Amino acid sequence: MHSENKDLIDQFHRDGYILFENALTNKQLESLNTQLANWVDESKKYSQPFGKIKDGRPRFDLEPKTHSAETPAVRRITSPAEISDVCYDVVKDNNALDLVAEIFGPNITHLGNKINLKLPGAGTEVKFHQDFPFEPHSNEDIMTVLYFLDDVTLENGPLEVVPGTHIGPLHSHWQDGVFTGAVDDKVAESNRGKAVSCLGKAGSACLMHSKLLHGSASNRSLLPRSLFIITYKAEDAVALSPNHLPSDLVGMVVRGKKTGTVRCTSYSVELPEYPKEVSFFGQQSKSKNFAM
């Protein structure tokens, strides 16, 4: 193991996340942003979410209050690697993936991919949550890698993580019988002061454990904040509930090989609700104190 990676890996196990520079090559970054700009331009023709993923829900999710031809506000593109060679190639190979394989490997498969956008003035806010309750598996070796397509600053709605919460409890994401995709307000408030903003240059990435508590504020700047988010998992982690973003690319081996084994760890978690909306922003809006 490279000594430089050992420090990063030790930090990941301690804090549940690491920031990694140059996760994308300049060419990958440029190609992704060109593709994204084309999609945002295409969205100007639509007033409702459009496109279609495998289960029929829309691929392109639009901010309901602010999207228009003049001020396009795409907030989520689901499984872009299904329709873009650029995205597909990055899913299969990028500089951060070797680090994922060192942490959870050697055998790594792809679980899902999406692009989350916070365009200037779009107002999208993400309440505190953990990713794992959306995608419970036989073990917890699941990694969310957030690739920065723009420079991420304190002003444009950075990811906010609570270090060390990946080794704490799995919180309920149900409130009063409704799967809100967010933790209880008391849990959020008790952790808010411990949250750390993940800042960095375009092309960097945040590697985040799927149990880490995280959220983000709205974009208050004139600059966009877009993330290409790829979820990877240990090959021997087997899904315990239907994939909420079904895709033919789920399970694709990206490092190592397929072993056909299942590894189980002991934990308890409430199963998620299969969402009607393609975007979990719709899910989170069911939370009593949801703010846009």
N, C-alpha and C positions, 0 to 999 in steps of 0.2 A: 504494500500500500504506500502511495506517495505521502511524504510527511505533510505536504500542504493539504492533502485530502483528509488526512487523519484528524487535523484540527477541525475541519469542517464537519466531519462525521461525528466527532465527539460533541461538537456544538449541537448538531441535529438531535442526537440522543438526549442531550440535556434540555434544550429549549424547544424542540419540536419543529424547528424551522432553521433555514440558513439562506442567506443572500449570496448569490453566485454570479459573478461578473462574466460577461462574454459567453453567456449560455447559448446565444445564437451568433452565427457568423454575420458579417455585414451584409452579405448577399442574401441570407435567409431573412434578415430583418427587413431589408429593402423589398424583397419579393412579397413578404407577408403584408407589409403596409400598402403596397400597390394593389394587392388583391382586396384588402379591406376597403380601401378608398373606392374601388369599383363597386363593391357591395353597398356602401353607404350611398353612393351616387344612384344606384339602382333603386334604393329604398324610397327615393323621392317620388317615385311613381305610385306608391302605395299609401293608403291611409290606415290599413289594418295589417296585423302580422301576416306574413306570406311565406311561400315555399312549403316544403313538406318533408318531415323526417320519416323514419321507417314506420312508425305507428300512426302516421297521418296528421300529427300535430304540426303547427307551423315551425319552420326552421329559423326564420328571421322574426325576432320579437322586437316590437317598437314601443317606445315610451308613450303611454296612452295620452298623457296630458300635453306633451310639448312637441311631438313629432309632426312635421309638415314638410312640404316640398322645399320651403325656404330654410327651415331649420331641422334637417333630418336628425332623428334621435333613435337610431338603432341601439338597443341595449344588450342584446344577446343574439349570437349566431350559434346554433346547435349543430354539432358534428360537422364542422366545415371541411374536415379531412375527407368526407364522403364526396364532396363536390369540387375539391380544389387539390390539384397535384402538389402545389406549394405547401399547403397545410399537411397533406399526407406525408410528404417527404420529411417534414420537421418532426412529425409524430414518430416516425421510424428511426430518425437519427438526429441528435443535436448534442451539444457539448455537455449539457446537464444530465443526459441520460446515463452516461458512464458513472456519474456520482450516485444516481438512483440505484444502479446495479451494485455498486459497492455497499450501499446501505441495506438494501432489501433483496439483493440478488443471490446467486448469479442469474437466476431465470426471472425475467420481467415481461409482463404482458401489458397491453394497452387496455384501459378500462373506458375511457371517454375523452372527448375533446370539445371545446367550445371557445368562443370569443366573447368576452364581456367588455362592453364599451361604456365609458362615461364621457359623452361629448359635452363641450362647454354649455353650462346652463341646463343640462338634461335633468338634474335633480335626483338621480337614482342613488338611493342609500341602501346599504345591506346591513341588516340587523345581525347581532352576534349569533353564531351558530357553529356547529361542528359538521364536517362533511360526512363522517362515518355513518351517522344515523340515516342518511339518505341512501347509503349503499353498503349495508352490513354484509360482511363476509366471514368466512370461517376463521380467519385471523386478521389482525389489524395492520398488516404491512401494506398499507396503501398510501401513496404519495400524490399530492396535488402539486403540480409544478406550474407556476404562473410566470409566463414569459412576458416581459415588459415590451410592448410595441411602441411606447412613448416614454420619455423621461417621466418618472413618477416623483412628484413633489408633495409637500405637505398640503398644498392648496388644491390639487386636482383629484382628491379622493383616494388616497393611498390605502392599500390593505393594512388593517390594524390587527395584530396578533397578540395573544396573551401567552408569553413564554411559559413553558412547563405544563400547560394544561392538557397536553397529550398524554400525560401519565396520570391525570386525574380522572374523575368520573365521566361517564357518558351521560350527558344531560338529556332530559326529555325535550323533544321538539313538538310536543302536543300541548295544547292549551284548551281546557274545557271541551275535550273531545274533538278538537280540530287540529290537524297536522299543519302547524304554522311555519315549519322550517326555521324556527328561531327559538332560542332558549328563553326561559322565563325572565321577566324583567328584573327580578331580584338577582338572578345569576348574572345578568348583563351588567347591572349597576355595581355589583360587588367586584367585577373584574375590569370595569372600564378604566379605572385609574392605573391598572397594571399594563394596559395595552401599549404596544410599540408599533410605530409606523414603519412600514417597509418601503424605503425610498431607494431609487437607483436610476441609472442611465438606461435608455432604450437598449435592448439586447441582453440585459441582465435578467435573472430569474430568482424567484423565491421558491424554494423547495419546502413544502409544508406537510407535516403529518396530518392524516385525515381526521385525527381526533383533536387537533389543536383548535381552540376557541378563537374565532376571528370574525371580523366584520369590516365595514368601511363607510366613511362619510360621503356626502355628495360632492360633486366637482364644483368648486366655487371659483375656478380660474377660467381663463380664456383659452386654455390648452386642453386637448383631449387626453384621456387616460384609458388606453386600450390594453387588454391582456389576452394573450392566447393561452388558454388553460388546458393542460393535458394531465389526465389522471393515469398514473401507472400503478401496478400492483405486483406483489410477489406472485409468481405463476401458481403456487400452491394455495393461494387464497381463493376460495370458491364462494360465489354469490349466494346469499341466503334469502334474497327477495328479488323480484323482477327488476331488471335494470330500468331506471326511470328515464334514461336517454338511450333507448335501444338503437343499435347500429351493427352493421355487418362487420365492423372493425373491432368490436369488443372481443377481447381474447387474443388478438394478434400478438405473436411473440416478437418482441423488439430487442431483447438481449437474452442470450443463453438458448434454452430449448424447452420443449414441452415435456413434462415428466409424468403427467397423469396421476399425480398424488394430491392428497388433500391434507393440509396441516391445520389443526384446530387449536385455538386458545380459548380459555374460559372467561366469558364475560356475559353480561346481560344487557340487552338494548330493546327498546320498543321498535317494532317494525314500522317503516314509513308508509305513508299513503301514496299510491300511484297517482301522480299529479295529472289534473285535467289540462292545466296550462303547460306549455313547453318550458316556460321560464319559471324559476322558483321565486322571481319577484312577485308573481301572482300569488304564489303560496304564502310568501311573507306578508302580503297585504292583508291576510286574514288575521294577523296578529292585532290585538286590541289597540296597541299604541304604535301602529305602523305610521311612519312619517316619510313622505316622499320629498 
